[in-house]
Amino acid sequence: MFTASYPASFLPEEDGRGFHVRFPDLPEALTGGSDFEDTLTQAADCLAEAIAGRIIRGDDIPFPSKPKRGQHLISVPLLLAPKLALYLAMREGRITNTEVARRLGVSETVVRRMLNPRHATKPEKIQAALSVLGKRIVVGFEDAA
């Protein structure tokens, strides 16, 4: 099962004010914040942009590594996670947009929109696309750390 949370290192700024953030699995994802709470918010936004950029470019998206001591797990935002799941399922199966569209009985444009991180897609549509790929989304929740 794929859990859409990536480890991030929060490193104190040299002046002692805030943190800068690095995601070991996504080297392009760098950000920072003025305090711990702001850093958490900025890290989630940065992760979303890194994942969205990779989807748009058609790049590989690594599975999250196991967090090391001192790292924080940052979750892929809820609206992007289903698109990420579809993208990964299609890449895993080497299945094209056109083939998913054929299986769903829709145009390729519909599938392209499902994968577009900037397009609002109803979760039911992505769930249907995952289903024709033999996948499903499992929702969970846990205590915030």
N, C-alpha and C positions, 0 to 999 in steps of 0.2 A: 504494500500500500504506500502510495506517495503522500507525504505530508508536506504541505506547501509552506514551510517555515525554514528560513535560512539563518545560519549562525552569523553573528556580526561581532566584531571587536570594537568596543568603545574605549578609545584612548584619550586620556586627559590632554587638553591643550597645554602648550608650554607655559602660558601665562596663568594657568589654573582656572580659567574661565571656560567652562564647557568641555565638549568632547568632539573628537573627529571619529568617524565611523568607517570601517572597512569590512567588506564582505569577501571572505576568502574564496568563495565559489564564483563570485562575479567581480573580477578585478576592476571593471569600469565603474562599479557602484561605490562611490565615495561621497560622504556628506559630513555634516557636523551639526551640533546644536549648542545653544547657550547654557542649558542645564540638562539634567537627566531626562526630564519629561519631554522637553523640546527635542532632545536627541532621539528619543524613541519615535516621535512623530516624524522627524526628518528622515530617520532610517527607513520607516515604512514607505514614505513617499519615494525615496531613492530606490528602494527595492522594486517598487511598482514600475518606475521608469526604466530600470535596467531590464526587467522581465519583458515589459511592453516593447522596448527597443529590439530585443532579441526576437520576439515574435514577428514584429513588423519586417525585420531584415531576413527572417527565415533562418536565424542562427540556432546552433545547438543551445540547449538550456540544461545545465548540469543538475543532477539531483543534489539536494542539500547534503553537505558533509555532516558528520557527527559533531555536535558542538564541543569545543574544548573548554576547559575550566576558565571561567571569567567571561566567556562569550555569552551574548544574549540571542535568543531565538526571535527573529522578526518574521511575522506571517505575511504572506502575499495577501493584499487587500481582498476582501470578500467579493467584490465585483469583478476582479481580474482572475481569481482562482479557477473558476469554471472554464474560462478561455484558455488558461494555461493547461488545464487538464485535457481539453480537446486537442490543443496543439501537440502536447506530448504523446497522446494516444495516436494521433495521425502519423507523427514521425516514427513512433515505435513500430507501427504497422506498415510504414512506407505507403500510406494511403493519401491520394491527392484530394484536393478540394472537389474536383469533378466527380470522383468516385463516391465521396461522402454525399454529395448532392444527388447523385443517381440513386443511392440507397435510401435517401430520405424523400425522394420524389420532388426535389426543389431545384432551383437554378444554382449554378456555381456562385453567383453573386451573394446568395443567402449565406452560404458557407463562409465566403470571404468576410462578410459582415460579422458572422459569429466569432471569427478569429481576430477581428479588428479590436484592439484594446480601447479604442476611442468610441466605438459604437455600442450603444445600449442594446443588449440582447437579453431577451427573456430567458431566465434559467431553464425553463421547460424545453426551449429549443436546443440549448446546449446539451441538456440531459438526453434528449431524443437522439442527437448526433452521437453522443458517447455510447448510447445503447446499441446503435447499429455497428459500432466498433467493438462491441463486447465489453464495454466498460460502464461503470456507474460512479456517481459521486456519493460519498459517504460523509455526512455532516457530523462533526463532533464539537465538543466544547470542553474547556478545562478552566481551572482556576487561574486567574491572572497572577503572574509572578511579580 
